[in-house]
Every structure is written in structure tokens, then in C-alpha cells.
Amino acid sequence: MHHTKESPFREWFQAGLQVSSPNPKAISSISATANPTAVLKMTEDDVQDAAKCKKNISGVAAPPFPLEVLLQIVHYVQTHPSSQHGLWAMTMVSRSWYAAAIDSLYRKPSISGKNFNRFVQTICPSINAHIRKTSFSTMVKELDLSNLVHDSSRSLTSRILGRLKHGLEVFVAPQTSFGYDPDIMDSLGAEILMDYRINCLAALSKCQHLRRLDLSFISQSIALLSLLHSIHRLDQLHWLAVKCNCAVVDDLEPWLWPQNLRFLQLSGWVSIDGWPSSLSLPQSISSLAFQHCHSPKSNEILDLIKDVSPTLTALQLGPGLGYTNETTLVHWLEYLPKLLRLRISTSACTRWMTDFFVTAPAYKGGELHPLQRLELEFTDNQGSSILSINYTRVWNLIADGYLGCLRRFELRCPAHVWRPPRLREELEDINDFLCALAREDEESAVIKEKDAGVYVYKI
């Protein structure tokens, strides 16, 4: 075992952190303040004490950290899962540490029921925004409230969005405090309800820098028409996930989508029969996902995506969809000529998937389908669906069949039904072959050799 003596720099750095460690009682009393200058004044004594101790063992005063070095340290710390506490401690060391870490601390705050009230007091010190403002509100770029259940209200969520509208880029809505009021839903009819505007949507429409909007965790579905009326002017929005209600709509209302939308995920009650003839998905969409949808069948989904089928590159079909014998996976691939990534939940389509690997057309010198990545999710508890697929046929389809462009094959199944002895040899052959094909692609490869092959995930 080799022993190395610590350098004077490391000794000084550790001594400085120990002497300048924050006092939990003092921090709890000042964290609610909304004025950064007040925080600096209250920690001035700590800064002076730390400056007196910035000497190494030889007695030579150590120079202060350059801002570039501090930013590199902050960047390293914020990539750690528990970065919130580390960044908070950095802001209490000195003025230079505060200046380097404060933006990262508030950029993506970790919100739970325990610290939500303190966060609201910091971001919204006053109900009236014109009376008392805080500079912390412009620092928040990503806000995830999905962990909140009964800790907030619809009016409070709206007020938070109003304070963060100038800098917010990513927003994940809470479960119960973003939606319709249950009393209003009972008292209003369906047609009136479609015209009712949620307070949260009014505040959301003013977040002009919003890039990602996730409404998939909310407990109550939102009328898709009302949502689009509020967000269609958000030009920077390119990612949208929504739990919507499309069963009752007004065919006379125009359907306006954000013009730069690239990804759309729909869940909830998506009844194709209730969708108006004027509804069409935006041409800008390249990725589409259906998660836990009720009612629609595979042939109805094909009718819905007809406007984006020529340009769609990624598609996800989650559990809840009804699959029919009229549409097989071959129909889907022929209908989507530019599809590069396909993910399917086999909970309701075991036979649908099995038939594909039997009926898929063989390569006869024509054009191969460009599908590069195929993901199968097996959610049945018995594990019968994962064993029903002929993996030798999969290999043949890649070698000289319809899936000649495939480079990555993923399987997801419950851990207790996974049986590697029966499948190991076949999957290893497919893995080696996919890696060899990716190696031959070289520079033109969409999926590089290090990412190609067979991946098995236990869920």
C-alpha cells in the first residue's frame, strides 16, 4: 500500500471547508428570505472567519479561487443525484462561492412536500407581484412538481407559474392542483366545460420560453382544445405530454398547435369517434407516443396519424390500446416509411407481434425499411409472450429480410419471468450480428457500434 502526503493546496481546501461549514440553525432562519443581499450580510462574519483560516501549514496565505475554478466545481457537483444539498452548502461558504453556485441551486430545484412551502415563500413572497419581487424567480429554469399530491392548490400553481414566466423552460405539472375544479365539473355541462379556462392555463400561456411541458401526471384529464388555445403561441415549445379528454369537442373551433412542436405524447380518454373532422396533427411532429389510452384501436390510430405518417421517425404504442386483426406490424411499417424507432407494449398484442415475425416480407432486392431500433415491452406476468416470439426468424429478417436496417433490439420484461437459459444463445447471435452490421456502417451509421446490439431490461 502506498501512502502519499497531501499537498498544501488540498490541506488548505479541506481546512477552509471545515471552518466555513454552514450553521444549520442560521441557514434555516435565512433561507426563506427573498433578497440575496440579505443572505450575504448575514454570512459576512462567516466569510471573515474563513478568510482568517485560509492559510496552509507553512503559514503562507492561500490565494482565492478563480471564478472559473469555482464554476468547474459547481458543474461537477450539480451532475450528482444529491446535488441540491451540496449546492446549498456552497452558497454559504463565501461571496465568491455564493455567486458561482446560486444560479445552479435554483436552476432545477428538487421540490417535495417537505420543502414546497419554503420554496413558495422564496419565489412568491407576496401575492401581489407588484409589491414585492424576488430575483430568484428568473433563475428557475426547470420546475418538477410531480411529487406533490395535496400540498398545493390550483391558484397557488397559477401564481408560481406567473412568477416564473420570464425564465421557465421545463414544467412538470402536479398531480391534483392542475386541472378542473371538481365542483365546477359537477355543476357545468360538458359543452360549457370545454369553454371554461383553467387559471393554470392562463398563466402557462405567458411562459414564452417554455420548451418542455409535461401534463401526464395530472389526475384529471384536460380538454385538448382548451389546452391548445392557451399554448399555441409558445413558439419555443417542442415537447408536449398531456393527459387529455377528446371525447367531447366543438368541431367549429380551430385546432391550433405550437408551430415548432416535435414530440407529442397523448394519454387518457382518446376517443377517435369524438374527434372532429377538422382535427389534424401538426406537420412538425417527428415523434409520437400513446400511453395508457382508453378506447382507440390500432386501425383508428392509423387514421389519426395519417397526416404525419410520411415524416414520423419515432412511434411508441403503450399499454391500453386495442389491437385488431386488420392491422399488423407489417401494415404499420408500410404506413410509416421513414420510421426509425418503434416501441410497442405487447400486453394486448402477443399474437399481433408473433404474426409479424412470420408474415413479414422477405427482401427481394427492393428497398429495405429504414427501422433502426425496435423495442418490445412485455408486461404480462406469466412471461408467455416473450417466449412466443421466434428469435431465429428475427435474425433472418435482419440478415436477408424486411429489417435489414435494424441495429438495436431491446426487450423489457418483469424480472421474475426472465428466463435467460432458453434465450441466451439466440439473443447472443442477434447481438453479434447487429454489432457487426453497425461496424460496417462506419461514418454513415445512425446507431454507432457501441450502442448497437441486443439490450435486455428487467422492469
C-alpha positions in Angstrom: 0.0 0.0 0.0 1.4 3.4 -1.0 0.9 6.4 1.2 1.0 9.9 -0.4 1.3 13.1 1.5 -1.5 15.6 0.8 -0.4 18.8 -1.0 -0.7 22.2 0.8 -3.5 23.2 -1.6 -5.6 20.2 -0.6 -4.9 20.8 3.1 -5.9 24.4 2.7 -9.0 23.5 0.7 -10.2 20.9 3.3 -9.5 23.2 6.2 -11.4 26.0 4.5 -14.5 23.8 4.0 -14.4 22.6 7.6 -14.1 26.1 9.1 -16.6 27.6 6.7 -19.2 24.8 7.0 -22.7 26.3 7.3 -24.6 26.5 10.5 -28.0 24.7 10.1 -29.8 26.9 12.5 -28.6 30.1 10.8 -29.4 28.7 7.4 -32.9 27.7 8.3 -33.6 31.3 9.5 -32.3 33.0 6.4 -33.4 30.5 3.6 -36.9 32.0 3.5 -35.6 35.5 2.6 -36.0 36.6 -1.0 -33.2 39.1 -1.0 -29.8 37.8 -1.9 -28.1 40.8 -0.4 -29.6 40.0 3.0 -28.2 36.5 2.7 -24.7 37.9 2.1 -24.9 40.3 5.0 -26.0 37.6 7.4 -23.0 35.4 6.4 -20.4 38.2 6.5 -19.0 37.1 9.8 -18.6 33.6 8.5 -16.7 35.0 5.4 -14.3 36.9 7.7 -13.6 33.9 9.8 -13.0 31.7 6.8 -10.6 34.4 5.4 -8.5 34.2 8.6 -8.1 30.5 8.2 -7.1 30.4 4.6 -3.5 29.5 5.4 -1.8 26.3 4.8 0.6 24.6 7.3 3.6 26.6 6.1 1.8 29.8 7.1 1.6 31.3 3.6 -1.8 32.9 2.8 -3.6 31.0 0.1 -5.0 32.9 -2.9 -8.8 32.9 -3.5 -10.2 30.5 -6.0 -10.6 32.0 -9.5 -14.3 32.1 -10.6 -13.5 29.7 -13.5 -12.4 27.1 -11.0 -15.4 27.6 -8.8 -17.7 27.2 -11.8 -16.0 23.9 -12.7 -16.5 22.6 -9.2 -20.2 23.6 -9.3 -20.6 22.0 -12.7 -19.2 18.7 -11.3 -21.4 18.8 -8.1 -24.7 19.6 -10.0 -24.4 16.4 -12.0 -24.6 14.3 -8.8 -28.1 13.0 -7.8 -27.9 14.7 -4.4 -26.5 18.0 -5.8 -29.2 20.1 -4.1 -27.7 19.9 -0.6 -24.1 20.3 -2.0 -25.0 23.5 -4.0 -26.9 24.9 -1.0 -23.8 24.4 1.2 -21.6 26.1 -1.4 -23.7 29.3 -1.3 -23.0 29.6 2.4 -19.2 29.5 2.2 -18.3 32.9 0.9 -19.4 35.6 -1.5 -17.5 34.1 -4.4 -18.9 30.6 -3.8 -22.4 32.1 -3.5 -22.0 33.9 -6.8 -20.8 30.7 -8.5 -23.5 28.3 -7.1 -26.7 30.3 -6.6 -27.8 30.0 -10.3 -27.3 26.3 -10.3 -29.1 25.9 -7.0 -32.3 27.4 -8.3 -32.0 26.3 -11.9 -33.6 22.9 -11.2 -34.9 22.8 -7.6 -35.8 19.5 -6.1 -39.4 20.0 -4.8 -41.3 17.8 -2.4 -44.0 18.2 0.2 -41.4 18.9 2.9 -39.8 22.0 1.2 -42.6 23.2 -1.0 -43.9 25.9 1.4 -40.4 27.3 1.8 -39.9 27.3 -1.9 -43.2 29.2 -2.3 -42.1 31.8 0.3 -38.9 32.4 -1.6 -40.4 32.6 -5.1 -43.7 34.3 -4.2 -43.0 36.4 -1.1 -46.2 38.4 -1.8 -49.5 37.6 -3.5 -49.3 40.9 -5.4 -46.4 40.6 -7.8 -46.1 44.4 -8.0 -45.5 44.9 -4.3 -42.6 42.5 -3.7 -40.4 40.8 -6.3 -37.5 38.4 -6.0 -34.6 37.9 -8.3 -34.7 34.1 -7.6 -37.7 33.7 -9.9 -35.7 34.3 -13.0 -33.1 31.7 -12.0 -35.6 28.8 -12.1 -35.4 27.0 -15.5 -36.8 23.6 -14.7 -39.7 23.0 -12.3 -40.9 19.5 -11.5 -44.0 19.4 -9.2 -44.9 15.8 -10.0 -44.1 14.7 -6.4 -46.8 17.0 -4.9 -50.2 15.5 -4.2 -52.2 17.7 -1.8 -49.5 20.2 -0.9 -50.6 22.9 -3.4 -53.8 24.4 -4.9 -54.8 25.5 -8.4 -54.5 29.1 -7.6 -51.1 28.6 -6.0 -49.8 26.7 -9.0 -51.0 29.5 -11.2 -49.3 32.1 -9.0 -46.0 30.2 -9.2 -46.2 30.0 -13.0 -46.9 33.7 -13.1 -43.7 34.4 -11.1 -41.5 32.1 -13.2 -42.8 33.0 -16.6 -39.7 35.0 -17.6 -37.3 32.2 -17.3 -39.1 28.8 -17.1 -38.2 26.3 -19.8 -39.4 23.0 -18.4 -42.5 22.4 -16.4 -44.0 19.1 -15.0 -47.4 19.7 -13.5 -48.5 18.4 -10.1 -51.0 15.6 -9.7 -54.0 17.3 -8.2 -53.5 21.1 -8.4 -53.5 21.4 -12.1 -56.9 20.7 -13.7 -60.6 21.4 -13.3 -62.2 22.1 -10.0 -64.4 19.1 -9.1 -67.3 21.3 -8.0 -67.2 23.1 -11.4 -67.1 19.8 -13.3 -70.3 18.7 -11.5 -72.2 22.0 -11.9 -71.2 22.7 -15.6 -72.3 20.8 -18.6 -69.8 19.2 -21.0 -70.2 21.9 -23.7 -69.7 24.8 -21.2 -66.8 22.9 -19.6 -64.9 22.9 -22.9 -65.0 26.7 -22.9 -64.0 27.0 -19.3 -60.5 28.3 -18.9 -58.3 26.9 -16.1 -56.4 29.6 -14.2 -53.2 27.5 -14.6 -53.6 27.6 -18.4 -53.8 31.3 -18.4 -50.5 31.6 -16.5 -49.0 28.9 -18.6 -49.7 30.8 -21.8 -47.4 33.6 -20.7 -44.3 31.3 -20.3 -42.8 32.3 -23.6 -39.5 30.4 -23.1 -41.2 27.1 -22.3 -39.6 24.2 -24.2 -41.0 21.1 -22.5 -44.4 20.7 -20.9 -45.4 17.5 -19.1 -49.1 17.2 -18.1 -49.1 13.4 -17.9 -49.2 13.2 -14.1 -52.3 15.1 -13.5 -55.2 13.2 -12.0 -57.9 14.8 -14.2 -57.9 15.0 -17.9 -57.8 18.4 -19.7 -59.8 19.2 -22.7 -57.3 19.2 -25.5 -59.0 22.2 -27.2 -58.7 24.4 -24.2 -55.0 23.5 -23.8 -54.2 24.3 -27.4 -55.9 27.6 -27.1 -53.5 28.5 -24.3 -50.2 27.2 -25.6 -50.4 27.5 -29.4 -48.4 30.8 -29.3 -45.5 29.2 -27.4 -43.0 29.2 -30.3 -40.2 27.5 -28.4 -42.3 24.6 -27.2 -41.1 21.4 -28.9 -42.0 18.7 -26.3 -45.6 18.1 -25.0 -47.1 15.3 -22.9 -50.7 15.6 -22.0 -53.4 13.6 -20.3 -56.3 14.8 -22.4 -60.0 14.4 -22.9 -61.0 14.3 -26.5 -64.4 12.6 -26.2 -66.4 15.9 -26.4 -65.2 18.7 -28.7 -66.6 21.5 -30.7 -66.0 20.9 -34.4 -66.3 24.6 -35.2 -63.3 25.7 -33.1 -60.0 25.9 -34.8 -57.3 23.5 -33.7 -54.0 25.4 -33.4 -50.8 23.7 -32.4 -47.4 25.2 -31.3 -45.6 25.7 -34.6 -42.3 24.1 -33.5 -43.7 21.0 -31.7 -41.6 17.9 -32.3 -42.7 15.4 -29.7 -46.3 14.7 -28.7 -47.5 12.1 -26.1 -51.2 11.5 -25.6 -52.8 9.6 -22.7 -56.2 9.5 -21.1 -59.5 9.3 -23.0 -58.6 9.5 -26.6 -61.8 8.5 -28.4 -61.4 8.8 -32.2 -65.1 8.9 -32.7 -65.3 12.1 -30.7 -62.5 13.8 -32.6 -63.7 16.4 -35.1 -63.0 16.2 -38.7 -61.1 19.4 -38.5 -58.5 17.9 -36.2 -55.2 17.0 -37.6 -51.8 16.6 -36.0 -49.2 19.2 -36.8 -46.8 18.5 -39.7 -43.8 19.5 -37.4 -44.2 16.3 -35.3 -41.5 13.7 -35.7 -42.1 11.7 -32.5 -45.4 10.4 -31.3 -46.4 8.3 -28.3 -49.7 6.8 -27.0 -49.5 5.9 -23.3 -52.4 4.3 -21.3 -55.0 5.5 -23.7 -58.6 4.2 -23.4 -60.8 3.2 -26.3 -58.8 3.6 -29.5 -57.8 0.6 -31.6 -54.8 0.2 -33.9 -56.7 1.0 -37.1 -58.2 4.1 -35.5 -54.7 5.3 -34.6 -53.6 4.8 -38.1 -56.4 7.1 -39.3 -55.3 9.7 -36.7 -51.7 9.8 -37.7 -52.3 9.8 -41.5 -51.2 13.5 -41.7 -47.8 12.9 -40.1 -47.1 9.3 -41.3 -44.8 10.4 -44.2 -42.4 12.2 -41.8 -42.8 10.4 -38.5 -39.5 8.9 -37.3 -40.4 7.6 -33.8 -43.5 6.0 -32.5 -44.5 4.5 -29.1 -47.6 2.3 -28.6 -48.1 1.9 -24.9 -50.5 -0.3 -22.9 -54.2 0.4 -23.2 -54.5 0.3 -26.9 -56.8 -2.2 -28.6 -55.2 -4.1 -31.4 -57.2 -5.6 -34.3 -56.5 -8.4 -36.8 -57.0 -6.0 -39.7 -53.7 -4.2 -38.8 -50.4 -6.0 -38.2 -47.0 -4.6 -37.6 -46.3 -5.0 -41.4 -49.1 -2.5 -42.1 -47.6 -0.1 -39.6 -44.2 -0.2 -41.1 -45.6 0.2 -44.6 -47.7 3.1 -43.4 -44.7 4.8 -41.8 -41.9 4.8 -44.5 -39.4 6.9 -42.5 -39.9 5.3 -39.1 -36.5 4.9 -37.3 -37.6 3.9 -33.8 -40.6 1.8 -32.7 -41.5 0.8 -29.2 -44.5 -1.5 -28.6 -46.1 -2.8 -25.4 -47.1 -6.4 -26.0 -49.7 -6.6 -23.2 -52.5 -6.9 -25.7 -50.8 -7.8 -28.9 -48.9 -11.0 -28.3 -50.4 -12.7 -31.4 -50.1 -9.4 -33.3 -46.3 -9.4 -32.7 -45.9 -13.2 -33.3 -47.7 -12.9 -36.7 -45.3 -10.2 -37.8 -42.2 -12.3 -37.5 -44.0 -15.0 -39.6 -45.6 -12.8 -42.2 -43.0 -10.1 -42.6 -42.0 -9.8 -46.3 -38.6 -11.2 -47.3 -36.0 -9.0 -49.1 -36.2 -9.4 -52.8 -33.9 -6.8 -54.0 -36.3 -3.9 -53.2 -35.9 -1.1 -50.7 -35.5 -2.1 -47.0 -37.5 -0.5 -44.3 -35.3 2.1 -42.5 -36.3 1.0 -39.0 -33.1 1.2 -36.8 -34.4 0.5 -33.3 -37.1 -1.9 -32.2 -38.2 -2.1 -28.6 -40.6 -4.7 -27.2 -42.1 -4.3 -23.7 -43.5 -7.5 -22.2 -45.9 -6.6 -19.3 -47.6 -10.0 -18.8 -46.9 -11.7 -15.5 -46.6 -15.2 -17.0 -43.8 -14.4 -19.4 -45.5 -16.3 -22.2 -45.3 -13.5 -24.7 -41.5 -13.2 -24.6 -41.2 -16.9 -25.3 -43.7 -17.0 -28.1 -41.5 -14.9 -30.5 -39.3 -16.9 -32.9 -36.0 -15.2 -32.4 -34.4 -17.2 -35.2 -36.9 -15.6 -37.5 -35.9 -12.2 -36.2 -32.3 -13.0 -37.1 -33.4 -14.0 -40.6 -35.4 -10.8 -41.1 -32.3 -8.8 -40.2 -29.9 -10.9 -42.3 -31.9 -11.1 -45.6 -35.4 -9.8 -44.8 -37.5 -6.8 -44.1 -35.5 -5.5 -41.1 -32.1 -5.2 -42.8 -31.5 -1.7 -41.4 -32.2 -2.7 -37.7 -29.2 -2.1 -35.4 -30.6 -2.1 -31.9 -33.1 -4.6 -30.5 -34.5 -4.1 -26.9 -36.5 -6.3 -24.7 -38.2 -5.2 -21.5 -39.8 -7.8 -19.2 -40.5 -8.3 -15.5 -37.5 -9.7 -13.6 -39.4 -12.7 -12.2 -40.4 -14.1 -15.7 -37.0 -13.6 -17.4 -35.5 -17.0 -18.4 -32.1 -16.4 -19.9 -31.0 -20.1 -20.4 -33.7 -20.6 -23.1 -33.0 -17.4 -24.9 -29.3 -16.7 -24.3 -27.9 -18.4 -27.4 -30.4 -16.9 -29.9 -30.1 -13.4 -28.4 -26.3 -13.5 -28.4 -26.3 -14.4 -32.1 -28.5 -11.4 -32.9 -26.4 -9.2 -30.7 -23.1 -10.2 -32.5 -24.7 -9.7 -35.9 -26.1 -6.3 -35.1 -22.8 -5.1 -33.8 -21.1 -6.4 -37.0 -23.5 -4.5 -39.2 -23.0 -1.3 -37.2 -19.3 -1.7 -37.6 -19.7 -2.0 -41.4 -21.8 1.2 -41.5 -18.8 3.2 -40.1 -19.4 7.0 -40.5 -22.9 6.7 -42.0 -24.3 4.8 -39.0 -27.2 6.4 -37.2 -26.6 4.0 -34.3 -22.9 3.5 -33.6 -21.3 0.2 -32.8 -21.0 0.9 -29.1 -24.8 1.4 -28.9 -25.8 -1.4 -31.3 -26.9 -4.9 -30.3 -29.5 -6.6 -28.1 -30.4 -4.9 -24.8 -32.5 -6.7 -22.1 -34.1 -4.6 -19.3 -35.8 -6.1 -16.3 -38.7 -4.0 -15.2 
